Amino acid sequence: MMSFTIENIAGIRSGSAVVEPGLNIVQASNFQGKSSFMSAIQAAMGSTGHYTPHPLTEGEDSGTVTVQVEDESYSVNITREHTNTVRSGNPYLSDETDQLCARLFAFLGEDNPIRTAVRNGADLTAYLQAPLDIEDIDAQIRALKQELATVETQISDAQEAAAELPSVQKEVTQLENELAELREHRNELQNETVESTQREDTLSDQLSSARSNLQTVTNTISQLENQIERKHNQVEDKQSTLDELDVPSEISESVNVEEKQQRITELHTHIQLIEDLYHANRNILEDGDLDLMTDVSRTVSGDEIACWICDGKSMKAEMEANIEQLQDTVSKLRTEKTALTDEIAEFEETKREIKQKREQKERLEQEIKQLNAAIQDLKSELQHNSSKKEELEQAVSTLVDKIAETESQHNEALTDVKTEIRTKESQLEQKRTKLQQLDEQKADLEAFRERKSEYRDDIESLRNRKINTQYELKDEFDTAMTEIIDRFAPGFDHAHFDIKTDVQGEVEGFELNIARGGQTTTVDALSEGEVELIGVAVALAGYRVYDVDDRVPIILIDGISQLASQHLRSLTEYLEDTSEILVTTAYPEAGEFDATIISPTDWDVVSDNKQTAT
């Protein structure tokens, strides 16, 4: 049950009503507030402002509608700001997708966008895909692809780390063994030292430190030179690839894609028309009841038949032969359609290859630029270390000269061991740090692979979700039309959606096709009531596909005066089980209904000679 309290909404200055589960009929004459009550329900639900302004009474600056649902209360305020109306408060539906789904597929008033589009013969694609557009599935897919590219880079780094790990571990073990031997040798030399002056120790330590620093700088210079050489080789390889890359300046626009797509559509229509003509006439000729359709004269040479269109007489065999020629025409049209489709696909593939080559060229140029910048940085660092090496060589030479004057051959050996120990300790620390980094990268490899699989699954799921939803809309519309035709027996055969796709198979839109008497027709050839039934079927397809019954517990039907009284009753019976609550409008002359009757007798409504604000 929902209880509504209304003030200055559309044509209702003040009023209240309760809608019960099941069918509710707002029954009254014109200008009594029936449609305004429907607008008030939409305002309380939060679906106004989508495609049409919020419904504030003309001449008023503010209005309010409150709905009580069990122990929860929802209130919406509408105020006028200059020429616009603005909504505030807490509507029943707070999520924008829920609001939009209700507006398009559940609130089927006369100004419902889908009913209006069907009535005007307009494109329905934007309305049917509006909930998908809010989610912006394509943007989600692009973001996931960026994440996927990042994790693929991480996987590549982790795989390189795993491959390098054994050799680094071997180097660490070798350095640890060498260091243990050097320390043991140092201890032996120290035990053999009988006398040593403080000055000798100081000079020895200084020389050891200088040599260690010199060795470190020398190693650094060697590494920098190797890095510079490797990057020069990379630049040469990439420049060679770039020089060999043939990138066309611009593709010749020799293929008018739009014109050929239009021709394909025309061919499709011609093929379908000729096939329908072929099957219809073929069935008439093969049917045993030809006498019901036309005059048949049976002779020894064959049946002579009066044409049911022009009344001319022909032999049955001649008519059959003429009809079979239609198949040759269809075959030629299909051949032309296939050739056009292949030509468009080839054109699009050429454009894609050119785009890929241009992107490859830009990527190579950027990578070469980055490598050259890195080379310059490495050369600067090399120059700095070369200067430092010269300074250390001079310092070592000076210390050697000083020590030569005072220390013995034994102390020289001890100094060499100390120098080598410090160098090995520095190398071991660097290798252990690198080993830890490689080990951490390898440990993350499986997690990266799982993340990559998840991204791929998410991308595929989003793609399938969008495509499946689009084809579900087609199937649900077919189902709804079948149900409506069985129930109402309108003057047309059927209506269905044709899904238009691009050359990659992506859905571009929906095309409404109506069949009458075995031929395609338009809404202009239908009665107003038949057009409204098609509009309800389209909305019902969206209602089912987007699970609108889980979003809002109410369906509104208004402004279908084109339906006869018995058809209006049949429509409410058809929709009554679709939603928990169904609210519709009716005139008093429609008679009695087995429903909750809402009478606007006590409402204060805008007088007949005034217009309500939208």
SEGU-320077 format. One record per residue (C-alpha): x, y, z; residue number from 1. Coordinates in pm, whole numbers, always signed. Example, Ala and Ser with C-alpha at 12.3 -4.5 7.8 and 13.67 -1.06 7.14 Angstrom:
BEGIN
c1 | c2 | c3 | k
+1230 | -450 | +780 | 1;
+1367 | -106 | +714 | 2;
END
This chain:
BEGIN
c1 | c2 | c3 | k
+0 | +0 | +0 | 1;
+115 | +354 | -84 | 2;
-41 | +669 | +62 | 3;
+10 | +996 | -132 | 4;
-34 | +1354 | -6 | 5;
-16 | +1620 | -280 | 6;
+13 | +1999 | -280 | 7;
+59 | +2214 | -592 | 8;
+167 | +1931 | -823 | 9;
+54 | +1960 | -1188 | 10;
-321 | +2033 | -1177 | 11;
-376 | +1931 | -813 | 12;
-361 | +2212 | -559 | 13;
-421 | +1972 | -270 | 14;
-535 | +1614 | -241 | 15;
-456 | +1270 | -110 | 16;
-511 | +910 | -217 | 17;
-414 | +554 | -129 | 18;
-317 | +292 | -390 | 19;
-353 | -72 | -293 | 20;
-179 | -383 | -425 | 21;
-342 | -495 | -748 | 22;
-547 | -283 | -988 | 23;
-629 | +79 | -897 | 24;
-859 | +293 | -1118 | 25;
-861 | +673 | -1102 | 26;
-1214 | +718 | -1238 | 27;
-1348 | +1064 | -1315 | 28;
-1447 | +1301 | -1594 | 29;
-1212 | +1540 | -1773 | 30;
-1026 | +1809 | -1575 | 31;
-1067 | +1627 | -1242 | 32;
-695 | +1560 | -1189 | 33;
-654 | +1203 | -1319 | 34;
-337 | +1267 | -1521 | 35;
-210 | +1512 | -1257 | 36;
-233 | +1234 | -998 | 37;
-17 | +1018 | -1229 | 38;
+237 | +1305 | -1246 | 39;
+236 | +1331 | -866 | 40;
+313 | +959 | -833 | 41;
+604 | +997 | -1076 | 42;
+735 | +1299 | -882 | 43;
+724 | +1103 | -554 | 44;
+907 | +812 | -718 | 45;
+1179 | +1052 | -846 | 46;
+1130 | +990 | -1220 | 47;
+1026 | +1341 | -1324 | 48;
+1285 | +1567 | -1483 | 49;
+1385 | +1288 | -1725 | 50;
+1277 | +1404 | -2073 | 51;
+1014 | +1644 | -1926 | 52;
+1026 | +1915 | -1654 | 53;
+912 | +1860 | -1295 | 54;
+531 | +1912 | -1271 | 55;
+471 | +2228 | -1064 | 56;
+127 | +2393 | -1068 | 57;
+117 | +2703 | -1287 | 58;
+146 | +3024 | -1089 | 59;
+290 | +2851 | -780 | 60;
+648 | +2882 | -657 | 61;
+666 | +2545 | -479 | 62;
+488 | +2213 | -449 | 63;
+522 | +1894 | -245 | 64;
+426 | +1531 | -277 | 65;
+479 | +1278 | +4 | 66;
+436 | +901 | -15 | 67;
+409 | +674 | +289 | 68;
+516 | +312 | +230 | 69;
+472 | +99 | +544 | 70;
+699 | +265 | +805 | 71;
+899 | +470 | +551 | 72;
+812 | +819 | +431 | 73;
+947 | +984 | +113 | 74;
+895 | +1351 | +35 | 75;
+977 | +1549 | -282 | 76;
+976 | +1929 | -310 | 77;
+952 | +2111 | -644 | 78;
+1041 | +2480 | -662 | 79;
+1050 | +2736 | -940 | 80;
+1381 | +2900 | -1028 | 81;
+1333 | +3157 | -1305 | 82;
+1184 | +2955 | -1594 | 83;
+1288 | +2614 | -1460 | 84;
+1151 | +2380 | -1196 | 85;
+1395 | +2213 | -954 | 86;
+1347 | +1901 | -740 | 87;
+1480 | +1842 | -387 | 88;
+1406 | +1601 | -102 | 89;
+1425 | +1221 | -85 | 90;
+1228 | +1044 | -360 | 91;
+1138 | +676 | -336 | 92;
+1396 | +597 | -608 | 93;
+1735 | +747 | -528 | 94;
+1940 | +574 | -800 | 95;
+1943 | +750 | -1139 | 96;
+1921 | +421 | -1333 | 97;
+1616 | +316 | -1130 | 98;
+1453 | +655 | -1195 | 99;
+1518 | +635 | -1569 | 100;
+1395 | +274 | -1597 | 101;
+1073 | +367 | -1417 | 102;
+1019 | +673 | -1639 | 103;
+1071 | +477 | -1963 | 104;
+929 | +131 | -1889 | 105;
+686 | +155 | -1593 | 106;
+525 | +500 | -1606 | 107;
+332 | +473 | -1932 | 108;
+147 | +803 | -1944 | 109;
+61 | +977 | -2269 | 110;
+395 | +1165 | -2258 | 111;
+597 | +847 | -2203 | 112;
+905 | +886 | -2431 | 113;
+871 | +537 | -2579 | 114;
+500 | +569 | -2655 | 115;
+569 | +912 | -2806 | 116;
+856 | +781 | -3021 | 117;
+643 | +491 | -3154 | 118;
+356 | +733 | -3220 | 119;
+589 | +962 | -3420 | 120;
+777 | +682 | -3598 | 121;
+1101 | +799 | -3431 | 122;
+1415 | +597 | -3353 | 123;
+1375 | +396 | -3029 | 124;
+1744 | +306 | -2985 | 125;
+1837 | +589 | -2744 | 126;
+1547 | +506 | -2511 | 127;
+1599 | +128 | -2513 | 128;
+1971 | +167 | -2438 | 129;
+1941 | +458 | -2191 | 130;
+2008 | +242 | -1878 | 131;
+2319 | +99 | -2049 | 132;
+2437 | +449 | -2139 | 133;
+2417 | +559 | -1774 | 134;
+2647 | +273 | -1679 | 135;
+2875 | +370 | -1971 | 136;
+2986 | +11 | -2028 | 137;
+3224 | +117 | -2310 | 138;
+3412 | +349 | -2068 | 139;
+3435 | +64 | -1815 | 140;
+3581 | -162 | -2084 | 141;
+3839 | +104 | -2182 | 142;
+3943 | +147 | -1815 | 143;
+3977 | -230 | -1773 | 144;
+4192 | -248 | -2088 | 145;
+4427 | +13 | -1939 | 146;
+4448 | -189 | -1618 | 147;
+4511 | -503 | -1826 | 148;
+4801 | -335 | -2011 | 149;
+4956 | -233 | -1678 | 150;
+4933 | -581 | -1528 | 151;
+5076 | -736 | -1848 | 152;
+5381 | -511 | -1806 | 153;
+5406 | -623 | -1442 | 154;
+5386 | -988 | -1552 | 155;
+5666 | -932 | -1805 | 156;
+5886 | -772 | -1537 | 157;
+5810 | -1053 | -1292 | 158;
+5895 | -1319 | -1552 | 159;
+6227 | -1149 | -1624 | 160;
+6293 | -1138 | -1249 | 161;
+6218 | -1510 | -1215 | 162;
+6459 | -1589 | -1500 | 163;
+6736 | -1374 | -1348 | 164;
+6689 | -1500 | -990 | 165;
+6904 | -1821 | -1009 | 166;
+7211 | -1639 | -1147 | 167;
+7189 | -1364 | -882 | 168;
+7147 | -1626 | -607 | 169;
+7458 | -1801 | -737 | 170;
+7652 | -1471 | -728 | 171;
+7539 | -1407 | -368 | 172;
+7652 | -1754 | -258 | 173;
+7988 | -1712 | -434 | 174;
+8047 | -1370 | -271 | 175;
+7959 | -1508 | +73 | 176;
+8215 | -1790 | +33 | 177;
+8485 | -1554 | -97 | 178;
+8419 | -1311 | +189 | 179;
+8447 | -1587 | +446 | 180;
+8787 | -1690 | +304 | 181;
+8913 | -1329 | +299 | 182;
+8812 | -1273 | +662 | 183;
+8985 | -1589 | +768 | 184;
+9300 | -1477 | +584 | 185;
+9278 | -1130 | +743 | 186;
+9257 | -1286 | +1090 | 187;
+9568 | -1491 | +1015 | 188;
+9759 | -1180 | +903 | 189;
+9645 | -985 | +1208 | 190;
+9762 | -1262 | +1441 | 191;
+10101 | -1252 | +1276 | 192;
+10135 | -877 | +1334 | 193;
+10369 | -816 | +1627 | 194;
+10400 | -444 | +1627 | 195;
+10205 | -174 | +1450 | 196;
+10208 | +193 | +1511 | 197;
+9896 | +405 | +1521 | 198;
+10012 | +596 | +1219 | 199;
+10059 | +278 | +1013 | 200;
+9711 | +158 | +1108 | 201;
+9561 | +492 | +1014 | 202;
+9740 | +502 | +679 | 203;
+9650 | +141 | +610 | 204;
+9282 | +207 | +681 | 205;
+9285 | +518 | +467 | 206;
+9448 | +333 | +179 | 207;
+9206 | +44 | +216 | 208;
+8910 | +282 | +208 | 209;
+9049 | +474 | -90 | 210;
+9113 | +157 | -288 | 211;
+8767 | +26 | -204 | 212;
+8612 | +348 | -322 | 213;
+8828 | +341 | -635 | 214;
+8721 | -15 | -712 | 215;
+8355 | +77 | -661 | 216;
+8387 | +379 | -892 | 217;
+8570 | +167 | -1151 | 218;
+8290 | -92 | -1141 | 219;
+8032 | +185 | -1171 | 220;
+8210 | +327 | -1477 | 221;
+8215 | -16 | -1639 | 222;
+7844 | -62 | -1570 | 223;
+7761 | +283 | -1711 | 224;
+7961 | +214 | -2027 | 225;
+7779 | -117 | -2071 | 226;
+7442 | +52 | -2019 | 227;
+7528 | +324 | -2273 | 228;
+7633 | +63 | -2527 | 229;
+7312 | -140 | -2474 | 230;
+7092 | +167 | -2514 | 231;
+7281 | +272 | -2829 | 232;
+7210 | -76 | -2969 | 233;
+6842 | -40 | -2874 | 234;
+6825 | +298 | -3049 | 235;
+6982 | +149 | -3362 | 236;
+6738 | -145 | -3362 | 237;
+6435 | +78 | -3315 | 238;
+6558 | +330 | -3573 | 239;
+6607 | +46 | -3819 | 240;
+6253 | -75 | -3755 | 241;
+6127 | +281 | -3791 | 242;
+6313 | +334 | -4119 | 243;
+6167 | +12 | -4262 | 244;
+5814 | +98 | -4151 | 245;
+5602 | +207 | -4446 | 246;
+5324 | +435 | -4323 | 247;
+5087 | +568 | -4590 | 248;
+5024 | +940 | -4553 | 249;
+4647 | +915 | -4599 | 250;
+4399 | +654 | -4718 | 251;
+4215 | +731 | -5039 | 252;
+3849 | +787 | -4960 | 253;
+3744 | +590 | -5270 | 254;
+3476 | +397 | -5085 | 255;
+3166 | +593 | -4988 | 256;
+3076 | +379 | -4684 | 257;
+2758 | +570 | -4600 | 258;
+2633 | +542 | -4958 | 259;
+2711 | +169 | -4973 | 260;
+2552 | +107 | -4631 | 261;
+2241 | +282 | -4759 | 262;
+2249 | +63 | -5073 | 263;
+2285 | -251 | -4856 | 264;
+1978 | -147 | -4655 | 265;
+1786 | -91 | -4981 | 266;
+1895 | -433 | -5110 | 267;
+1788 | -597 | -4782 | 268;
+1443 | -438 | -4815 | 269;
+1415 | -542 | -5185 | 270;
+1524 | -899 | -5107 | 271;
+1275 | -932 | -4823 | 272;
+995 | -783 | -5037 | 273;
+1064 | -1013 | -5335 | 274;
+1096 | -1321 | -5111 | 275;
+766 | -1237 | -4942 | 276;
+606 | -1195 | -5287 | 277;
+761 | -1523 | -5402 | 278;
+645 | -1726 | -5100 | 279;
+296 | -1572 | -5101 | 280;
+235 | -1654 | -5470 | 281;
+409 | -1991 | -5443 | 282;
+184 | -2091 | -5153 | 283;
-128 | -1984 | -5347 | 284;
-28 | -2193 | -5652 | 285;
+65 | -2499 | -5443 | 286;
-247 | -2475 | -5223 | 287;
-514 | -2721 | -5318 | 288;
-788 | -2463 | -5270 | 289;
-701 | -2246 | -5573 | 290;
-1070 | -2237 | -5661 | 291;
-1133 | -2022 | -5353 | 292;
-888 | -1757 | -5477 | 293;
-965 | -1738 | -5851 | 294;
-1118 | -1912 | -6151 | 295;
-943 | -2232 | -6264 | 296;
-1007 | -2401 | -6596 | 297;
-867 | -2751 | -6606 | 298;
-778 | -2866 | -6957 | 299;
-586 | -3151 | -7111 | 300;
-281 | -2929 | -7164 | 301;
-289 | -2802 | -6806 | 302;
-472 | -2574 | -6566 | 303;
-558 | -2228 | -6696 | 304;
-579 | -1980 | -6408 | 305;
-723 | -1631 | -6388 | 306;
-467 | -1405 | -6220 | 307;
-601 | -1292 | -5885 | 308;
-437 | -951 | -5932 | 309;
-487 | -847 | -6297 | 310;
-760 | -1103 | -6391 | 311;
-559 | -1207 | -6697 | 312;
-550 | -1578 | -6782 | 313;
-233 | -1787 | -6792 | 314;
-136 | -2149 | -6773 | 315;
-36 | -2263 | -6426 | 316;
+303 | -2383 | -6551 | 317;
+375 | -2040 | -6700 | 318;
+281 | -1868 | -6373 | 319;
+503 | -2104 | -6178 | 320;
+794 | -2034 | -6413 | 321;
+744 | -1660 | -6383 | 322;
+738 | -1684 | -6003 | 323;
+1059 | -1891 | -6003 | 324;
+1232 | -1608 | -6193 | 325;
+1187 | -1401 | -5876 | 326;
+1446 | -1626 | -5711 | 327;
+1700 | -1531 | -5980 | 328;
+1636 | -1166 | -5900 | 329;
+1686 | -1236 | -5526 | 330;
+2013 | -1418 | -5601 | 331;
+2146 | -1120 | -5800 | 332;
+2049 | -876 | -5525 | 333;
+2216 | -1094 | -5263 | 334;
+2533 | -1111 | -5474 | 335;
+2541 | -730 | -5497 | 336;
+2475 | -698 | -5120 | 337;
+2759 | -942 | -5038 | 338;
+3000 | -756 | -5269 | 339;
+2915 | -422 | -5106 | 340;
+2954 | -569 | -4756 | 341;
+3295 | -718 | -4847 | 342;
+3408 | -387 | -5001 | 343;
+3315 | -195 | -4682 | 344;
+3492 | -453 | -4464 | 345;
+3808 | -435 | -4680 | 346;
+3802 | -54 | -4659 | 347;
+3765 | -60 | -4279 | 348;
+4049 | -317 | -4249 | 349;
+4280 | -93 | -4457 | 350;
+4199 | +203 | -4231 | 351;
+4272 | -10 | -3922 | 352;
+4611 | -124 | -4059 | 353;
+4711 | +235 | -4139 | 354;
+4610 | +343 | -3788 | 355;
+4819 | +62 | -3635 | 356;
+5125 | +159 | -3841 | 357;
+5092 | +522 | -3741 | 358;
+5062 | +428 | -3376 | 359;
+5368 | +199 | -3412 | 360;
+5565 | +485 | -3570 | 361;
+5470 | +726 | -3290 | 362;
+5560 | +464 | -3027 | 363;
+5902 | +397 | -3185 | 364;
+5979 | +769 | -3213 | 365;
+5886 | +820 | -2847 | 366;
+6094 | +522 | -2733 | 367;
+6396 | +646 | -2934 | 368;
+6356 | +989 | -2778 | 369;
+6341 | +838 | -2428 | 370;
+6647 | +619 | -2495 | 371;
+6851 | +916 | -2622 | 372;
+6757 | +1114 | -2313 | 373;
+6862 | +821 | -2093 | 374;
+7195 | +798 | -2281 | 375;
+7266 | +1164 | -2213 | 376;
+7193 | +1114 | -1843 | 377;
+7423 | +811 | -1831 | 378;
+7702 | +1003 | -2008 | 379;
+7675 | +1283 | -1751 | 380;
+7697 | +1029 | -1471 | 381;
+7994 | +861 | -1647 | 382;
+8178 | +1191 | -1672 | 383;
+8120 | +1258 | -1302 | 384;
+8253 | +913 | -1202 | 385;
+8554 | +945 | -1434 | 386;
+8653 | +1267 | -1258 | 387;
+8602 | +1100 | -924 | 388;
+8817 | +804 | -1034 | 389;
+9107 | +1035 | -1122 | 390;
+9083 | +1193 | -776 | 391;
+9081 | +852 | -603 | 392;
+9374 | +724 | -810 | 393;
+9575 | +1027 | -700 | 394;
+9476 | +969 | -337 | 395;
+9572 | +600 | -353 | 396;
+9907 | +687 | -512 | 397;
+9984 | +937 | -235 | 398;
+9891 | +689 | +43 | 399;
+10096 | +413 | -115 | 400;
+10402 | +638 | -118 | 401;
+10352 | +725 | +250 | 402;
+10295 | +365 | +361 | 403;
+10595 | +246 | +160 | 404;
+10816 | +446 | +387 | 405;
+10694 | +294 | +714 | 406;
+10510 | -36 | +679 | 407;
+10644 | -380 | +614 | 408;
+10553 | -626 | +340 | 409;
+10327 | -801 | +590 | 410;
+10120 | -487 | +647 | 411;
+10089 | -440 | +272 | 412;
+9933 | -781 | +242 | 413;
+9696 | -702 | +530 | 414;
+9592 | -378 | +358 | 415;
+9520 | -562 | +34 | 416;
+9302 | -813 | +220 | 417;
+9111 | -537 | +400 | 418;
+9053 | -357 | +72 | 419;
+8927 | -671 | -93 | 420;
+8699 | -749 | +205 | 421;
+8538 | -404 | +191 | 422;
+8489 | -435 | -184 | 423;
+8332 | -779 | -148 | 424;
+8105 | -659 | +135 | 425;
+7981 | -373 | -81 | 426;
+7919 | -607 | -374 | 427;
+7746 | -860 | -149 | 428;
+7512 | -594 | -6 | 429;
+7417 | -481 | -357 | 430;
+7354 | -838 | -474 | 431;
+7146 | -923 | -164 | 432;
+6932 | -614 | -222 | 433;
+6882 | -710 | -586 | 434;
+6808 | -1071 | -486 | 435;
+6536 | -953 | -246 | 436;
+6382 | -731 | -513 | 437;
+6381 | -1013 | -769 | 438;
+6232 | -1253 | -515 | 439;
+5951 | -1008 | -435 | 440;
+5877 | -959 | -806 | 441;
+5866 | -1335 | -862 | 442;
+5635 | -1382 | -563 | 443;
+5386 | -1138 | -721 | 444;
+5382 | -1321 | -1057 | 445;
+5090 | -1553 | -978 | 446;
+4887 | -1267 | -832 | 447;
+4950 | -1064 | -1150 | 448;
+4838 | -1356 | -1365 | 449;
+4519 | -1397 | -1162 | 450;
+4453 | -1024 | -1193 | 451;
+4508 | -1043 | -1570 | 452;
+4257 | -1327 | -1596 | 453;
+4007 | -1132 | -1387 | 454;
+4042 | -823 | -1609 | 455;
+3989 | -1032 | -1922 | 456;
+3685 | -1202 | -1769 | 457;
+3543 | -863 | -1663 | 458;
+3592 | -716 | -2014 | 459;
+3427 | -1018 | -2177 | 460;
+3144 | -1008 | -1922 | 461;
+3076 | -639 | -1992 | 462;
+3079 | -695 | -2369 | 463;
+2845 | -994 | -2342 | 464;
+2620 | -811 | -2098 | 465;
+2565 | -520 | -2338 | 466;
+2512 | -740 | -2645 | 467;
+2291 | -989 | -2458 | 468;
+2077 | -704 | -2322 | 469;
+2029 | -563 | -2673 | 470;
+1920 | -901 | -2813 | 471;
+1703 | -969 | -2506 | 472;
+1516 | -646 | -2586 | 473;
+1443 | -780 | -2937 | 474;
+1326 | -1119 | -2802 | 475;
+1111 | -969 | -2525 | 476;
+947 | -729 | -2773 | 477;
+864 | -1026 | -3000 | 478;
+714 | -1208 | -2700 | 479;
+512 | -905 | -2588 | 480;
+377 | -846 | -2940 | 481;
+275 | -1212 | -2972 | 482;
+88 | -1189 | -2640 | 483;
-84 | -862 | -2739 | 484;
-183 | -990 | -3084 | 485;
-330 | -1306 | -2930 | 486;
-526 | -1097 | -2678 | 487;
-637 | -795 | -2886 | 488;
-638 | -928 | -3246 | 489;
-532 | -593 | -3400 | 490;
-550 | -516 | -3772 | 491;
-180 | -589 | -3836 | 492;
+1 | -924 | -3852 | 493;
+298 | -861 | -3625 | 494;
+572 | -616 | -3528 | 495;
+936 | -692 | -3455 | 496;
+1278 | -530 | -3411 | 497;
+1555 | -560 | -3670 | 498;
+1893 | -509 | -3502 | 499;
+2135 | -298 | -3709 | 500;
+2506 | -376 | -3665 | 501;
+2830 | -226 | -3796 | 502;
+3098 | -417 | -3985 | 503;
+3251 | -534 | -3654 | 504;
+2920 | -680 | -3539 | 505;
+2854 | -412 | -3275 | 506;
+2486 | -322 | -3233 | 507;
+2413 | +26 | -3370 | 508;
+2039 | +43 | -3318 | 509;
+1688 | -101 | -3333 | 510;
+1456 | -68 | -3631 | 511;
+1083 | -123 | -3575 | 512;
+919 | -325 | -3855 | 513;
+544 | -377 | -3879 | 514;
+382 | -639 | -4103 | 515;
+31 | -614 | -4240 | 516;
-117 | -838 | -4505 | 517;
+221 | -997 | -4569 | 518;
+385 | -660 | -4640 | 519;
+588 | -410 | -4441 | 520;
+397 | -103 | -4325 | 521;
+441 | +197 | -4091 | 522;
+263 | +336 | -3787 | 523;
+95 | +592 | -4015 | 524;
-111 | +310 | -4165 | 525;
-233 | +184 | -3824 | 526;
-513 | +302 | -3604 | 527;
-430 | +513 | -3295 | 528;
-521 | +222 | -3068 | 529;
-292 | -18 | -3258 | 530;
-3 | +229 | -3235 | 531;
-52 | +262 | -2859 | 532;
-50 | -118 | -2819 | 533;
+288 | -132 | -2997 | 534;
+420 | +142 | -2766 | 535;
+309 | -58 | -2460 | 536;
+479 | -370 | -2602 | 537;
+810 | -183 | -2649 | 538;
+796 | -46 | -2293 | 539;
+706 | -390 | -2159 | 540;
+1013 | -540 | -2331 | 541;
+1236 | -288 | -2149 | 542;
+1044 | -352 | -1825 | 543;
+1128 | -722 | -1840 | 544;
+1488 | -694 | -1963 | 545;
+1593 | -432 | -1706 | 546;
+1406 | -603 | -1417 | 547;
+1204 | -289 | -1349 | 548;
+971 | -484 | -1116 | 549;
+1269 | -514 | -876 | 550;
+1327 | -137 | -894 | 551;
+976 | +9 | -851 | 552;
+658 | -176 | -739 | 553;
+412 | +20 | -954 | 554;
+304 | +56 | -1318 | 555;
+108 | +360 | -1442 | 556;
-119 | +357 | -1752 | 557;
-274 | +683 | -1871 | 558;
-383 | +856 | -2187 | 559;
-495 | +551 | -2389 | 560;
-839 | +683 | -2470 | 561;
-797 | +542 | -2822 | 562;
-876 | +193 | -2685 | 563;
-1234 | +80 | -2658 | 564;
-1367 | +11 | -2309 | 565;
-1339 | -367 | -2344 | 566;
-983 | -334 | -2476 | 567;
-889 | -107 | -2183 | 568;
-1016 | -373 | -1947 | 569;
-824 | -638 | -2139 | 570;
-506 | -426 | -2117 | 571;
-537 | -387 | -1738 | 572;
-596 | -763 | -1703 | 573;
-289 | -824 | -1919 | 574;
-67 | -597 | -1707 | 575;
-218 | -664 | -1363 | 576;
+14 | -956 | -1280 | 577;
+322 | -775 | -1414 | 578;
+363 | -544 | -1112 | 579;
+261 | -540 | -747 | 580;
+55 | -224 | -807 | 581;
-115 | -114 | -1132 | 582;
-271 | +234 | -1153 | 583;
-470 | +351 | -1456 | 584;
-733 | +611 | -1542 | 585;
-1086 | +571 | -1676 | 586;
-1394 | +777 | -1748 | 587;
-1718 | +713 | -1554 | 588;
-1882 | +572 | -1868 | 589;
-1627 | +290 | -1867 | 590;
-1848 | +123 | -1605 | 591;
-1754 | -71 | -1295 | 592;
-1418 | -238 | -1237 | 593;
-1314 | -514 | -1000 | 594;
-1047 | -285 | -856 | 595;
-967 | -19 | -598 | 596;
-1148 | +293 | -721 | 597;
-979 | +629 | -653 | 598;
-1221 | +920 | -675 | 599;
-1082 | +1277 | -691 | 600;
-1403 | +1425 | -549 | 601;
-1230 | +1578 | -246 | 602;
-927 | +1709 | -438 | 603;
-876 | +2080 | -496 | 604;
-780 | +2098 | -864 | 605;
-703 | +2377 | -1108 | 606;
-1022 | +2503 | -1273 | 607;
-1113 | +2386 | -1622 | 608;
-1019 | +2712 | -1792 | 609;
-660 | +2713 | -1666 | 610;
-354 | +2521 | -1780 | 611;
-134 | +2325 | -1542 | 612;
+238 | +2389 | -1533 | 613;
+461 | +2112 | -1661 | 614;
END
